[in-house]
Amino acid sequence: MTTTAPQWRDQASALRYLAAKVARVHGPTHPDMGTLAEVVAALADSRDDDRAAHTALAARLRDLTGGFRPWPGACASVHQLFQGLGAVAASLPVTPIVEQP
């Protein structure tokens, strides 16, 4: 019996290497990129059914990327990474946040 990985997992796994590259190149001037690479790796390694982790990681990705908006003058790799992470975050199976009255 063969199981296929969810599409978001394949995307996150592919973006893991791009995130590491961006962290290595831009980390000195954008220290959050190192943390971003760690979050992408954690997402790629997370269990498919861990919705609470996906919710937290998606929020962290959004925070670290400023809503998936590259900084002014960012290179093509940063644009590709942020666009890809935005797509991954949008397709994650997350736990809905319930507002308390």
N, C-alpha and C positions, 0 to 999 in steps of 0.2 A: 504494500500500500504506500503510495507516494503522496506526500502532502506538499502543497506549494506555500511559499511564504507570502504573507500579505504584501500588496504592492508598496505600501508605505515602508515596510521593512527593507525591501530591495532598494528603494530610494535612499533610506537612511544609511544603509550599508555603503552605498556608492558615495554618498556625501561625507562619510566619515573621513575619507582620505583627502577630500577637498578641504574640509574643516581643519585638518591637521596642517595642510599646506598654508592655508590662510593664517593660522595661528603662528606658524613658523616665520612667515614673511612679514606679517603685520602686527604680531604680538608686541614688539617693542613700542609701537606707537598706539596700539589698541589692545591693551592687556586683557580685555574681556574676551578676545578671540581664543585665548588659551582655555578659558572656562567654557566657551561655546563648543570647542572641539571635544571637551570632556562630556558635555551634555549630549552631543550628537553620538558619541561612542556609547554612552549609557542607554540612549534610546535604541540604538542598533542592537544592543545586547539584551534589551528588556524582553520579558515574556509577552507573547501575543495577547494574553488574557489579563494583563495587569493594567486595567483602565485607570486606576488611581495614579500609577506611575506615569502613564501617558499624559494624563491631565496636567500633572505637575511639570513634566518635561516640556510639554507644548507651551505652557505659560512661561517657563524659563527661557525657551528658545525665543519667544516673542519679546521678552524683556531684554535679553542680551543683544538682539538684533534691532532694537528700536522699532518693533512692529514689522520686521523683515524689510526695512528700508536701509540700503547701504549709505554710508557716510559720503559727503560730497568728495568727489575725486577718487572714489574707490575703483579698484581695478575690475576687470571682467570676471576674475575668479570670485571676488566678493559678491558681485552681482549674481553670478550663477549660484553660489552657495546660498545666499539669502532667498533667492527665488525658489530654489529647490526645497529649502527648509520651510518656507511658507506653504508650499504644496504638501509637504509631509505633515506639517502640523494640522492642516485643514482636513486631511484624510485619516488622522489617527482616531481609533476607537477610544473615546474619552468618557469619563463619568460626568454627567451634567451637573453643573453647580446649581444647587437649590438655594434660593434666597430665603432667609429666615424672616418671618414677619416681625 
